[in-house]
Amino acid sequence: MRRSTSRSGSLAAESVFVFDSCALIAILEDEPGAGVVEELLQEPAHRCLLHAVNACEVYYDLSRRGNTADADTLEAIFAEYGLELIETLPPDLWRIAGKLKAEWRRVALADCFALALAIQEEGTLVTSDHRELDRLAEAGVCPILFIR
């Protein structure tokens, strides 16, 4: 498996992985990095999480691209992959997301929710978004696994 890691070069030992939208879009659209995502999802020891805010972003992206078949069956697809969809928004989570957005202004709000969930669950964020998240990986905000 080709693994990309944060700039520190280490992959977190935790078995909790939080997926942002671009990681899931990679597997749904067979983009580069899809194999890394598949391997993470197929490992039974991994707890794989997706926040509803990021699920909405996946739905939006697929719908925008005209991929309505996948968009309309996303919940079934997530279940098939073994993703645990987090639909709650407790104050501790949205406060972490808000603080991240305030500090790292150029990071998308949806990415801040994925980061907040990874921080809260002591997990690793799975993404392909170097443009927005390299700085946070370098700062050690949370472990980040770049799929490409």
C-alpha positions in Angstrom: 0.0 0.0 0.0 1.3 3.4 -0.9 0.9 5.5 2.2 1.3 9.3 2.4 1.7 10.7 5.8 1.9 14.1 7.4 5.1 15.9 6.8 6.4 14.5 10.1 6.6 11.2 8.2 4.7 9.1 10.7 1.3 7.4 10.5 -0.6 7.6 13.8 -1.0 4.3 15.6 -4.6 4.9 16.4 -7.2 2.8 14.7 -9.7 5.6 14.3 -9.8 7.3 10.9 -11.9 10.3 10.0 -12.6 10.8 6.3 -13.0 14.2 4.7 -15.1 14.5 1.5 -12.2 14.4 -0.9 -11.0 11.0 0.4 -14.4 9.5 -0.2 -14.8 11.2 -3.5 -11.5 9.6 -4.5 -13.0 6.1 -3.9 -16.4 6.9 -5.5 -14.9 8.5 -8.6 -11.9 6.1 -8.8 -9.4 9.0 -8.4 -5.7 8.7 -7.4 -5.5 7.6 -3.8 -8.6 5.4 -3.9 -6.6 2.3 -3.2 -5.3 3.8 0.1 -8.9 4.7 1.1 -10.1 1.2 0.2 -7.4 -0.5 2.3 -8.3 1.7 5.4 -12.0 0.9 5.0 -11.4 -2.8 4.6 -9.4 -3.2 7.8 -11.8 -4.6 10.4 -9.7 -3.2 13.3 -10.2 0.4 12.0 -13.1 2.5 13.2 -13.9 4.7 10.1 -15.9 7.9 10.8 -17.6 10.5 8.6 -19.3 13.6 9.9 -22.7 14.5 8.4 -21.2 17.9 7.3 -18.6 16.0 5.2 -21.3 13.6 3.9 -23.2 16.6 2.7 -20.1 17.9 0.9 -19.8 14.5 -0.9 -23.5 14.6 -1.8 -23.1 18.1 -3.2 -20.0 17.3 -5.2 -21.5 14.2 -6.8 -24.7 16.0 -7.6 -22.8 18.9 -9.1 -20.9 16.5 -11.3 -24.1 14.9 -12.5 -23.4 11.6 -10.6 -27.0 11.4 -9.2 -26.9 7.5 -9.0 -24.2 7.6 -6.3 -25.5 10.8 -4.7 -28.9 9.3 -4.1 -27.5 6.1 -2.6 -24.8 7.6 -0.4 -26.0 6.3 2.9 -26.1 2.7 1.5 -22.6 3.2 0.0 -21.3 4.5 3.3 -22.8 1.5 5.1 -21.3 -0.8 2.5 -17.9 0.7 3.2 -18.4 0.3 7.0 -18.3 4.1 7.6 -19.9 5.3 10.8 -21.9 8.4 9.9 -21.8 10.9 12.8 -25.0 12.9 12.7 -24.8 14.7 16.0 -23.3 18.1 16.6 -22.6 18.5 20.3 -21.2 21.8 21.5 -17.8 20.5 22.2 -17.5 19.4 18.5 -18.7 22.7 16.9 -16.6 24.7 19.3 -13.5 22.9 18.2 -14.5 23.3 14.5 -15.1 27.0 15.1 -11.8 27.6 16.9 -10.0 25.8 14.0 -11.8 28.0 11.4 -10.9 31.1 13.4 -7.2 30.2 13.7 -6.8 28.6 10.2 -9.0 31.0 8.2 -8.3 29.5 4.7 -9.4 26.0 5.7 -13.0 25.1 4.6 -15.5 24.9 7.3 -16.4 21.3 6.4 -12.7 20.4 6.7 -12.7 22.0 10.2 -15.5 19.6 11.2 -13.5 16.6 10.0 -10.5 17.9 11.9 -12.6 18.5 15.0 -13.9 15.0 14.9 -10.4 13.6 14.4 -9.2 15.6 17.4 -12.2 14.6 19.5 -11.9 10.9 18.7 -8.0 11.0 18.9 -7.9 9.7 15.3 -6.3 10.4 12.0 -7.8 12.6 9.4 -7.8 11.0 5.9 -7.6 13.5 3.0 -6.0 14.4 -0.3 -6.2 18.2 0.4 -2.6 19.3 0.7 -3.5 22.9 -0.3 -5.6 23.5 2.8 -4.2 21.0 5.2 -0.4 20.8 4.8 0.0 23.7 7.2 -2.1 22.0 9.8 -0.1 18.8 9.5 3.1 20.7 9.9 1.7 22.4 13.0 0.7 19.0 14.5 -3.0 20.0 14.8 -3.8 16.3 14.5 -2.4 13.3 12.7 -3.2 13.6 8.9 -2.9 10.9 6.3 -2.6 12.2 2.8 -3.8 9.6 0.3 -1.8 11.1 -2.6 
